[in-house]
Amino acid sequence: MAQKSAKKIIYNILMILCGLVGLWLFLSHMLHFSFPDYFYTNYPSLDFYYGTNVVSMWADLSFFTYHTLIFFSLWCILYAISNLFNFKKLNTFLINPYVMSFVFTNYVVTVVLYTLFELTSGNITFGLYANVPPAYHNLGTNIISHYVYFIFALILFLKVKSYKTKNRGLGLFPICYLLLYYIIVKLTGKFAYNIEWYPYIIFDATSIGKIFGVTNYVACVFILISFLLFIGVVYMLLYRSFVNFKIKQIDTTKNTT
C-alpha cells in the first residue's frame, strides 16, 4: 500500500513538473522578446504584417499554439494537485470528457497545422532560422512544445479515465472559446500595436483572398468567412469524436470489470 502511495506521489510530482516546464517554455519565449528595430529599418513603410511576432512580447498571447501549451500545462498541474490533495470537485471537472477532449483537440489541431505549415512553407526549418545558439534554442523549444508535449497529451488522453456526465453545456465551450479568441486577436491586432499585425493569415480577408487570386474585398470577406466556418466545423467534428471516444471508453471499461 505504501509503495502504491509512493508511486502515486512520484507520478503526480512528475505531472506538476511537466506542467511547469510547459509554462516555462511559453514564458521564456515571451520574456525573451526583443523589439526588432532592424525589421522596421528594412521595411520603413510597413503598416501590416502577419506571422512572426515583430510587435510586442504580449503578442505571443495571440498564438493558438501557446494557448494549447498553456491549457495542457495547467491541466497537468491542477490534475496532479487534485490527486495529491484529494480535491474531488477539481478532479471531477478536469477528467470530464468535455474538458479532456477540449485540451486534446487543441493539441491535435496545433500539431497538424504547424506541421503542414512547415512542410509547405518552402523553407522547412522548424524554428532553426540560423546557425546560432538562439536558433537552436528556438528549434528545441518548438520540438518540445509541439511534438514531445503532444505525445504526453495523447498518452494522458488515452490513459486517464473519465466519467459519464449530464453536464452537456461544456460541449458549447469550444465554440465560445474560438469566437472569443478570434475577436480578441482581431481587435488587438488592429489597434494594440505599432502596425496592424496578426499571428495567422486567417485574420485578414485581403491576405487570404490573394491566395486565390481575388482582389475584390467583398469576395475576400466571403472567402474568409467560408474558410473560418470550415475550420470551425472540422474542429467541432474532431472535438465531438474525442468526446464520444472518452464516453465509449467508459462503457468499455465498465463492461470488462
GIQUIWO-V360735 format. One record per pair of residues at least 12 apart in sequence whose ideal C-beta (glycine too) atoms are under 10 Angstrom apart, sorted by sequence separation. I is the first residue (numbers start at 0). J is the second residue. D is the distance in Angstrom with one decimal. If there is no record, write none. Layout:
i->I j->J d->D
i->I j->J d->D
//
This chain:
i->77 j->89 d->6.3
i->78 j->90 d->7.1
i->81 j->93 d->6.3
i->113 j->125 d->8.8
i->125 j->137 d->8.9
i->126 j->138 d->4.5
i->127 j->139 d->9.3
i->184 j->196 d->10.0
i->185 j->197 d->7.5
i->204 j->216 d->6.8
i->207 j->219 d->6.7
i->208 j->220 d->8.2
i->210 j->222 d->8.4
i->38 j->51 d->8.7
i->77 j->90 d->8.8
i->80 j->93 d->9.7
i->81 j->94 d->8.9
i->124 j->137 d->9.1
i->125 j->138 d->5.8
i->126 j->139 d->8.2
i->184 j->197 d->6.7
i->189 j->202 d->8.9
i->204 j->217 d->9.1
i->206 j->219 d->8.4
i->207 j->220 d->9.5
i->208 j->221 d->9.0
i->39 j->53 d->7.9
i->78 j->92 d->9.9
i->79 j->93 d->9.8
i->124 j->138 d->7.7
i->125 j->139 d->9.9
i->126 j->140 d->7.4
i->127 j->141 d->8.5
i->184 j->198 d->6.8
i->188 j->202 d->5.9
i->189 j->203 d->9.7
i->204 j->218 d->9.1
i->205 j->219 d->5.4
i->208 j->222 d->5.5
i->38 j->53 d->5.2
i->77 j->92 d->8.8
i->78 j->93 d->4.9
i->126 j->141 d->3.9
i->127 j->142 d->9.8
i->184 j->199 d->8.5
i->188 j->203 d->8.5
i->204 j->219 d->4.2
i->205 j->220 d->9.1
i->207 j->222 d->6.0
i->208 j->223 d->7.4
i->211 j->226 d->9.9
i->35 j->51 d->8.7
i->38 j->54 d->9.9
i->77 j->93 d->5.9
i->78 j->94 d->7.5
i->125 j->141 d->5.5
i->126 j->142 d->8.0
i->185 j->201 d->9.9
i->203 j->219 d->8.8
i->204 j->220 d->4.7
i->207 j->223 d->5.2
i->210 j->226 d->9.5
i->35 j->52 d->9.1
i->124 j->141 d->9.2
i->125 j->142 d->6.7
i->184 j->201 d->9.7
i->185 j->202 d->5.6
i->204 j->221 d->8.6
i->206 j->223 d->9.0
i->35 j->53 d->5.2
i->75 j->93 d->9.6
i->126 j->144 d->9.9
i->184 j->202 d->6.2
i->185 j->203 d->9.0
i->204 j->222 d->7.3
i->205 j->223 d->9.0
i->207 j->225 d->9.9
i->34 j->53 d->8.1
i->35 j->54 d->9.2
i->74 j->93 d->6.3
i->126 j->145 d->9.4
i->204 j->223 d->4.3
i->207 j->226 d->6.3
i->32 j->52 d->6.8
i->34 j->54 d->8.3
i->73 j->93 d->9.7
i->74 j->94 d->9.8
i->125 j->145 d->8.4
i->181 j->201 d->8.3
i->203 j->223 d->7.9
i->204 j->224 d->8.5
i->207 j->227 d->9.5
i->32 j->53 d->9.6
i->34 j->55 d->7.9
i->78 j->99 d->9.6
i->125 j->146 d->9.4
i->181 j->202 d->7.5
i->202 j->223 d->8.8
i->32 j->54 d->9.3
i->34 j->56 d->8.8
i->201 j->223 d->7.1
i->204 j->226 d->9.6
i->29 j->52 d->9.1
i->32 j->55 d->7.3
i->33 j->56 d->8.6
i->200 j->223 d->9.4
i->28 j->52 d->9.2
i->32 j->56 d->3.6
i->74 j->98 d->7.8
i->117 j->141 d->9.1
i->31 j->56 d->8.2
i->32 j->57 d->8.7
i->74 j->99 d->8.1
i->201 j->226 d->6.4
i->202 j->227 d->9.7
i->29 j->55 d->9.7
i->30 j->56 d->6.6
i->32 j->58 d->8.1
i->200 j->226 d->9.4
i->201 j->227 d->6.5
i->29 j->56 d->5.0
i->32 j->59 d->6.9
i->74 j->101 d->9.5
i->75 j->102 d->9.6
i->28 j->56 d->8.9
i->29 j->57 d->7.7
i->70 j->98 d->9.7
i->74 j->102 d->5.3
i->113 j->141 d->8.2
i->117 j->145 d->9.5
i->29 j->58 d->9.0
i->30 j->59 d->9.3
i->73 j->102 d->9.1
i->74 j->103 d->9.6
i->201 j->230 d->7.3
i->29 j->59 d->4.3
i->28 j->59 d->6.3
i->29 j->60 d->7.6
i->70 j->101 d->7.7
i->71 j->102 d->5.6
i->113 j->144 d->9.5
i->114 j->145 d->7.8
i->70 j->102 d->5.3
i->71 j->103 d->8.4
i->113 j->145 d->5.4
i->114 j->146 d->8.7
i->26 j->59 d->9.3
i->29 j->62 d->9.9
i->70 j->103 d->9.8
i->113 j->146 d->9.1
i->25 j->59 d->7.3
i->28 j->62 d->9.4
i->71 j->105 d->7.7
i->110 j->144 d->10.0
i->25 j->60 d->9.1
i->67 j->102 d->8.1
i->70 j->105 d->6.1
i->71 j->106 d->6.3
i->109 j->144 d->9.0
i->110 j->145 d->5.7
i->29 j->65 d->8.0
i->67 j->103 d->9.7
i->69 j->105 d->9.9
i->70 j->106 d->8.6
i->109 j->145 d->6.9
i->110 j->146 d->6.9
i->113 j->149 d->9.7
i->25 j->62 d->9.3
i->28 j->65 d->7.8
i->67 j->104 d->9.3
i->68 j->105 d->9.2
i->67 j->105 d->4.3
i->68 j->106 d->8.6
i->71 j->109 d->9.6
i->110 j->148 d->9.3
i->111 j->149 d->9.8
i->25 j->64 d->9.2
i->26 j->65 d->9.8
i->66 j->105 d->6.9
i->67 j->106 d->5.4
i->106 j->145 d->8.9
i->109 j->148 d->9.6
i->110 j->149 d->4.8
i->25 j->65 d->5.1
i->28 j->68 d->9.7
i->67 j->107 d->9.3
i->109 j->149 d->7.7
i->110 j->150 d->9.8
i->24 j->65 d->8.9
i->25 j->66 d->9.4
i->64 j->105 d->9.2
i->67 j->108 d->7.8
i->68 j->109 d->8.2
i->63 j->105 d->7.5
i->64 j->106 d->9.7
i->67 j->109 d->4.4
i->106 j->148 d->7.5
i->107 j->149 d->7.8
i->110 j->152 d->9.1
i->25 j->68 d->5.5
i->26 j->69 d->9.6
i->66 j->109 d->8.6
i->67 j->110 d->8.7
i->106 j->149 d->5.2
i->109 j->152 d->9.8
i->110 j->153 d->9.6
i->24 j->68 d->6.5
i->25 j->69 d->6.0
i->64 j->108 d->9.7
i->65 j->109 d->9.4
i->106 j->150 d->9.8
i->24 j->69 d->9.8
i->63 j->108 d->7.6
i->64 j->109 d->5.2
i->106 j->151 d->9.2
i->107 j->152 d->8.5
i->21 j->67 d->9.8
i->22 j->68 d->8.0
i->63 j->109 d->6.4
i->64 j->110 d->9.2
i->67 j->113 d->9.8
i->103 j->149 d->9.3
i->106 j->152 d->4.6
i->107 j->153 d->8.6
i->181 j->227 d->7.4
i->21 j->68 d->5.4
i->22 j->69 d->6.8
i->25 j->72 d->7.7
i->62 j->109 d->9.4
i->105 j->152 d->8.9
i->106 j->153 d->7.8
i->21 j->69 d->7.6
i->24 j->72 d->8.3
i->64 j->112 d->8.7
i->21 j->70 d->9.6
i->22 j->71 d->9.9
i->23 j->72 d->8.8
i->63 j->112 d->8.1
i->64 j->113 d->6.6
i->103 j->152 d->5.8
i->107 j->156 d->9.5
i->178 j->227 d->10.0
i->181 j->230 d->9.9
i->21 j->71 d->6.4
i->22 j->72 d->4.8
i->63 j->113 d->9.5
i->102 j->152 d->7.0
i->103 j->153 d->7.5
i->106 j->156 d->8.6
i->177 j->227 d->9.0
i->181 j->231 d->9.5
i->18 j->69 d->9.7
i->21 j->72 d->3.2
i->22 j->73 d->7.6
i->20 j->72 d->7.8
i->21 j->73 d->8.5
i->103 j->155 d->8.3
i->104 j->156 d->9.7
i->18 j->71 d->7.8
i->19 j->72 d->7.4
i->21 j->74 d->9.7
i->22 j->75 d->9.6
i->99 j->152 d->9.7
i->102 j->155 d->8.9
i->103 j->156 d->4.4
i->177 j->230 d->8.5
i->178 j->231 d->8.9
i->17 j->71 d->8.9
i->18 j->72 d->4.2
i->21 j->75 d->7.1
i->22 j->76 d->8.0
i->102 j->156 d->7.9
i->103 j->157 d->9.4
i->177 j->231 d->6.3
i->17 j->72 d->7.5
i->18 j->73 d->6.6
i->20 j->75 d->9.5
i->21 j->76 d->8.8
i->18 j->74 d->7.5
i->19 j->75 d->8.7
i->99 j->155 d->8.2
i->100 j->156 d->8.0
i->15 j->72 d->9.9
i->18 j->75 d->3.6
i->19 j->76 d->6.9
i->99 j->156 d->6.1
i->174 j->231 d->7.4
i->177 j->234 d->6.8
i->17 j->75 d->5.1
i->18 j->76 d->3.6
i->173 j->231 d->9.1
i->177 j->235 d->8.9
i->16 j->75 d->8.8
i->17 j->76 d->8.4
i->18 j->77 d->8.1
i->14 j->74 d->9.3
i->15 j->75 d->7.0
i->16 j->76 d->9.2
i->18 j->78 d->8.5
i->99 j->159 d->6.9
i->174 j->234 d->8.9
i->14 j->75 d->4.8
i->15 j->76 d->5.4
i->18 j->79 d->7.3
i->99 j->160 d->10.0
i->100 j->161 d->8.8
i->173 j->234 d->6.9
i->174 j->235 d->7.0
i->13 j->75 d->9.2
i->14 j->76 d->7.3
i->15 j->77 d->9.4
i->17 j->79 d->8.6
i->18 j->80 d->9.5
i->99 j->161 d->5.9
i->173 j->235 d->6.7
i->14 j->77 d->9.6
i->15 j->78 d->9.2
i->16 j->79 d->9.0
i->98 j->161 d->8.8
i->11 j->75 d->9.5
i->14 j->78 d->6.4
i->15 j->79 d->4.6
i->97 j->161 d->9.1
i->173 j->237 d->9.7
i->174 j->238 d->9.3
i->11 j->76 d->9.8
i->14 j->79 d->3.8
i->15 j->80 d->7.2
i->94 j->159 d->6.0
i->96 j->161 d->4.4
i->170 j->235 d->9.2
i->173 j->238 d->5.4
i->13 j->79 d->8.2
i->14 j->80 d->9.0
i->50 j->116 d->9.7
i->93 j->159 d->8.7
i->94 j->160 d->7.0
i->95 j->161 d->6.8
i->96 j->162 d->7.5
i->98 j->164 d->9.7
i->172 j->238 d->9.6
i->173 j->239 d->9.5
i->11 j->78 d->8.1
i->12 j->79 d->7.2
i->94 j->161 d->5.1
i->95 j->162 d->7.5
i->96 j->163 d->7.8
i->97 j->164 d->7.4
i->11 j->79 d->3.9
i->14 j->82 d->8.1
i->15 j->83 d->8.4
i->93 j->161 d->9.6
i->94 j->162 d->6.6
i->95 j->163 d->9.9
i->96 j->164 d->6.8
i->98 j->166 d->10.0
i->101 j->169 d->7.9
i->105 j->173 d->8.6
i->170 j->238 d->8.1
i->10 j->79 d->8.0
i->11 j->80 d->7.8
i->14 j->83 d->9.3
i->95 j->164 d->5.8
i->97 j->166 d->7.5
i->100 j->169 d->9.3
i->101 j->170 d->9.3
i->104 j->173 d->7.1
i->170 j->239 d->7.8
i->11 j->81 d->9.0
i->91 j->161 d->9.9
i->94 j->164 d->9.8
i->96 j->166 d->9.9
i->97 j->167 d->7.8
i->100 j->170 d->9.0
i->8 j->79 d->9.7
i->11 j->82 d->5.0
i->12 j->83 d->8.1
i->91 j->162 d->7.5
i->95 j->166 d->7.1
i->97 j->168 d->8.7
i->98 j->169 d->6.6
i->101 j->172 d->6.5
i->105 j->176 d->9.0
i->7 j->79 d->10.0
i->10 j->82 d->8.2
i->11 j->83 d->5.0
i->68 j->140 d->10.0
i->72 j->144 d->9.6
i->92 j->164 d->9.9
i->97 j->169 d->3.7
i->101 j->173 d->5.5
i->170 j->242 d->7.0
i->10 j->83 d->9.7
i->11 j->84 d->9.6
i->71 j->144 d->9.6
i->75 j->148 d->9.4
i->91 j->164 d->8.7
i->96 j->169 d->8.7
i->97 j->170 d->5.5
i->100 j->173 d->8.6
i->169 j->242 d->9.2
i->8 j->82 d->9.1
i->92 j->166 d->9.4
i->95 j->169 d->6.3
i->96 j->170 d->9.4
i->97 j->171 d->9.3
i->98 j->172 d->8.4
i->7 j->82 d->6.9
i->8 j->83 d->6.9
i->68 j->143 d->9.6
i->91 j->166 d->10.0
i->97 j->172 d->7.1
i->101 j->176 d->7.8
i->167 j->242 d->9.5
i->7 j->83 d->8.1
i->68 j->144 d->5.2
i->72 j->148 d->8.1
i->75 j->151 d->7.9
i->97 j->173 d->8.6
i->51 j->128 d->9.3
i->64 j->141 d->9.1
i->67 j->144 d->8.6
i->68 j->145 d->8.7
i->71 j->148 d->6.4
i->75 j->152 d->9.0
i->78 j->155 d->8.2
i->92 j->169 d->9.1
i->67 j->145 d->9.0
i->71 j->149 d->8.9
i->74 j->152 d->8.7
i->65 j->144 d->8.3
i->72 j->151 d->10.0
i->64 j->144 d->7.2
i->68 j->148 d->6.6
i->71 j->151 d->7.7
i->75 j->155 d->7.6
i->64 j->145 d->7.3
i->67 j->148 d->8.7
i->68 j->149 d->10.0
i->71 j->152 d->5.5
i->74 j->155 d->8.3
i->78 j->159 d->7.6
i->161 j->242 d->9.3
i->67 j->149 d->9.0
i->70 j->152 d->9.7
i->163 j->245 d->9.4
i->164 j->246 d->8.9
i->116 j->199 d->9.1
i->161 j->244 d->9.6
i->162 j->245 d->9.0
i->163 j->246 d->6.3
i->68 j->152 d->9.8
i->71 j->155 d->8.7
i->161 j->245 d->4.5
i->162 j->246 d->9.2
i->67 j->152 d->8.7
i->74 j->159 d->9.9
i->156 j->241 d->7.5
i->160 j->245 d->8.8
i->161 j->246 d->7.6
i->164 j->249 d->9.9
i->159 j->245 d->9.3
i->163 j->249 d->5.7
i->112 j->199 d->8.8
i->157 j->244 d->9.0
i->161 j->248 d->7.0
i->162 j->249 d->6.3
i->163 j->250 d->8.2
i->156 j->244 d->8.6
i->157 j->245 d->9.6
i->160 j->248 d->7.4
i->161 j->249 d->6.0
i->156 j->245 d->8.0
i->159 j->248 d->9.9
i->160 j->249 d->7.2
i->163 j->253 d->9.4
i->157 j->248 d->8.2
i->161 j->252 d->9.5
i->156 j->248 d->9.8
i->160 j->252 d->6.4
i->31 j->133 d->8.4
i->31 j->136 d->8.9
i->31 j->137 d->9.7
i->70 j->176 d->9.6
i->28 j->136 d->9.5
i->27 j->136 d->8.8
i->28 j->137 d->8.2
i->66 j->176 d->8.7
i->28 j->140 d->6.4
i->27 j->140 d->7.3
i->28 j->141 d->9.5
i->63 j->177 d->9.4
i->66 j->180 d->7.2
i->24 j->139 d->9.5
i->25 j->140 d->9.2
i->24 j->140 d->5.4
i->28 j->144 d->8.6
i->23 j->140 d->9.6
i->24 j->141 d->9.4
i->63 j->180 d->7.2
i->63 j->181 d->10.0
i->112 j->230 d->9.3
i->24 j->143 d->6.5
i->25 j->144 d->7.7
i->61 j->180 d->8.8
i->24 j->144 d->5.1
i->63 j->184 d->8.8
i->21 j->143 d->8.7
i->61 j->183 d->8.1
i->62 j->184 d->9.0
i->108 j->230 d->8.6
i->111 j->233 d->9.9
i->20 j->143 d->8.1
i->21 j->144 d->7.2
i->60 j->183 d->9.1
i->61 j->184 d->4.7
i->20 j->144 d->9.6
i->24 j->148 d->8.3
i->60 j->184 d->8.8
i->61 j->185 d->9.6
i->108 j->233 d->8.3
i->21 j->147 d->9.9
i->58 j->184 d->9.3
i->61 j->187 d->6.6
i->108 j->234 d->6.2
i->111 j->237 d->9.5
i->20 j->147 d->9.8
i->21 j->148 d->6.1
i->60 j->187 d->8.5
i->61 j->188 d->6.9
i->107 j->234 d->9.4
i->20 j->148 d->8.8
i->58 j->187 d->7.7
i->105 j->234 d->8.9
i->108 j->237 d->7.1
i->17 j->147 d->9.8
i->21 j->151 d->8.8
i->57 j->187 d->8.3
i->58 j->188 d->8.1
i->61 j->191 d->9.5
i->104 j->234 d->6.7
i->107 j->237 d->6.3
i->108 j->238 d->9.4
i->17 j->148 d->7.9
i->61 j->192 d->10.0
i->104 j->235 d->8.8
i->107 j->238 d->9.4
i->55 j->187 d->9.3
i->104 j->236 d->9.8
i->105 j->237 d->9.8
i->18 j->151 d->9.9
i->54 j->187 d->9.6
i->58 j->191 d->8.1
i->65 j->198 d->9.3
i->104 j->237 d->5.2
i->105 j->238 d->9.1
i->17 j->151 d->6.2
i->54 j->188 d->8.6
i->57 j->191 d->7.9
i->58 j->192 d->6.7
i->64 j->198 d->8.6
i->103 j->237 d->9.1
i->104 j->238 d->4.5
i->107 j->241 d->8.1
i->57 j->192 d->8.9
i->61 j->196 d->8.5
i->63 j->198 d->7.3
i->64 j->199 d->10.0
i->103 j->238 d->8.8
i->104 j->239 d->9.2
i->55 j->191 d->7.6
i->61 j->197 d->7.4
i->62 j->198 d->4.9
i->63 j->199 d->7.6
i->104 j->240 d->8.9
i->14 j->151 d->9.2
i->54 j->191 d->8.2
i->55 j->192 d->5.8
i->61 j->198 d->4.6
i->62 j->199 d->8.3
i->100 j->237 d->8.7
i->101 j->238 d->6.7
i->104 j->241 d->5.8
i->17 j->155 d->9.3
i->54 j->192 d->3.9
i->55 j->193 d->8.3
i->58 j->196 d->6.6
i->60 j->198 d->9.6
i->61 j->199 d->8.8
i->63 j->201 d->10.0
i->100 j->238 d->5.7
i->103 j->241 d->5.7
i->104 j->242 d->9.0
i->49 j->188 d->8.2
i->53 j->192 d->8.9
i->54 j->193 d->6.3
i->58 j->197 d->9.3
i->59 j->198 d->8.8
i->100 j->239 d->8.1
i->102 j->241 d->9.6
i->103 j->242 d->10.0
i->48 j->188 d->9.8
i->52 j->192 d->9.7
i->53 j->193 d->9.3
i->54 j->194 d->6.5
i->58 j->198 d->7.4
i->100 j->240 d->8.5
i->101 j->241 d->8.5
i->14 j->155 d->8.4
i->47 j->188 d->9.6
i->53 j->194 d->8.0
i->54 j->195 d->9.3
i->55 j->196 d->8.5
i->61 j->202 d->8.8
i->97 j->238 d->8.5
i->100 j->241 d->3.8
i->101 j->242 d->8.8
i->103 j->244 d->9.5
i->54 j->196 d->4.6
i->97 j->239 d->9.9
i->99 j->241 d->7.8
i->100 j->242 d->4.5
i->103 j->245 d->9.1
i->53 j->196 d->6.9
i->54 j->197 d->9.9
i->99 j->242 d->8.6
i->100 j->243 d->8.8
i->48 j->192 d->9.5
i->52 j->196 d->7.7
i->97 j->241 d->9.4
i->98 j->242 d->9.9
i->100 j->244 d->7.9
i->51 j->196 d->9.5
i->96 j->241 d->8.1
i->97 j->242 d->5.9
i->99 j->244 d->9.9
i->100 j->245 d->6.1
i->48 j->194 d->6.1
i->49 j->195 d->8.8
i->50 j->196 d->8.8
i->52 j->198 d->7.4
i->96 j->242 d->5.2
i->99 j->245 d->6.1
i->100 j->246 d->9.6
i->46 j->193 d->9.1
i->47 j->194 d->6.3
i->48 j->195 d->7.6
i->49 j->196 d->6.6
i->50 j->197 d->8.3
i->51 j->198 d->9.0
i->95 j->242 d->9.7
i->96 j->243 d->8.6
i->98 j->245 d->9.9
i->45 j->193 d->9.8
i->46 j->194 d->5.2
i->47 j->195 d->4.6
i->48 j->196 d->5.3
i->49 j->197 d->4.3
i->50 j->198 d->7.3
i->96 j->244 d->8.5
i->97 j->245 d->8.6
i->45 j->194 d->6.1
i->46 j->195 d->6.4
i->47 j->196 d->7.5
i->48 j->197 d->8.1
i->49 j->198 d->6.9
i->50 j->199 d->7.7
i->96 j->245 d->3.7
i->97 j->246 d->9.8
i->45 j->195 d->9.7
i->46 j->196 d->9.8
i->47 j->197 d->8.8
i->49 j->199 d->6.5
i->50 j->200 d->8.0
i->95 j->245 d->8.9
i->96 j->246 d->5.7
i->45 j->196 d->9.9
i->49 j->200 d->5.7
i->94 j->245 d->9.0
i->96 j->247 d->9.8
i->42 j->194 d->9.5
i->49 j->201 d->9.0
i->96 j->248 d->8.6
i->49 j->202 d->6.8
i->96 j->249 d->7.8
i->39 j->193 d->8.3
i->49 j->203 d->6.3
i->39 j->194 d->8.4
i->48 j->203 d->10.0
i->47 j->203 d->7.6
i->49 j->206 d->6.5
i->47 j->205 d->8.8
i->49 j->207 d->10.0
i->34 j->193 d->9.2
i->47 j->206 d->8.3
//
